[in-house]
């Protein structure tokens, strides 16, 4: 007979703490909170440090969640080992705040942003004295209004306190938060702590009167750095020389964001690494893999940036204005045929009267087919906003076969050439699906844009998460 009421509570209270903690380890954080209401003993076991080595928070700028966040951080902040904080900009109000379009006069967007800033302050206050913190990741694609200047300054100070008190921090990732990362942020790290850092990520796509968040001389302190993510404007030739120094352990992962706003500074290209600099770096870092994300960057600039000696593994083009040319795709096919594994080509604009732009001058000489043929390690290909001819898509599937693990092409990007598909009877769409599926060795279908909306609507978030996975893959 099942126990109930007082008898059940007595049995639950009689369990050893080790057993209760083991039970909690199988539950989600919120199920643990509910289970802890069984009795006072279970409540005492809720915040055993072994249960909370890692904490991942998605802040929504919600005042209703503030009390729960305060409670959680008050209990966990002092002993959590890995902390990841992310601002979730899903709602319309949040989106307005993210875009910096909340307007004056205390609109909903500004209220959401203010609440979010308060949440960030709450989280950072709780961990500023945590000397056992090993991983800290803070991401928020936000533009701070003048009204948030005081909170922004407080966040800057709190981050510096966290860094100043850290003893075992190995992973530091601060992304896309305007004015939160400053040129003095890393100076707060003691030398002993700088020696512990293995991953460093300092990213910001807002380039308004922006000065470098890190100088080459500052990187000289990070002798054990294995993974680095920076804005391209901060990755200078001098930085490559520092990283190639024999005092540094070899770098394994490098992620770079190239933004058209940063390229508006004429001095950026003057300071960028040349092919000789990349050769020196790769000699010291023989296992280096590079991930590049380019936002609205002109083709002539891309052709100057993409040096032959870059060990490029992943490249993601995202644009709402400037489209990538066939010449850039051809260059990538020639220079990175032995290293490229991921190629994402996104142009998020409405389809015009003449359709999406075509990379080729001749629909039978598609640069994407050449890419699939030349790049023998290509395993991920995503295309939207550029014309892809159905017969060329079939050719890509046949060339790469099962080695092409991901082939994402939006339905609206696919064009059909009746002459090229004349050998196949029946419905053209059905034939395309069958032929591509046969080539890949698995079932395939074109995707609707809303099926992979995350890539289009939250590009910086997509890159940030992919960069994290890329860096963790050492």
PyMOL commands that set and color helices and strands:
alter all, ss='L'
color gray80, all
select helices_A, chain A and resi 5-14+17-24+29-35+40-45+49-51+63-76+92-98+108-127+146-165+186-188+191-194+216-219+232-234+237-243+262-264+266-271+275-284+299-305+326-335+367-374+390-403+411-413+428-440+449-457+459-472
alter helices_A, ss='H'
color red, helices_A
select strands_A, chain A and resi 54-59+82-87+135-142+171-177+199-203+227-231+253-259+289-295+312-319+342-347+357-358+380-384+386-389+406-409+414-415
alter strands_A, ss='S'
color yellow, strands_A
deselect
rebuild
show_as cartoon
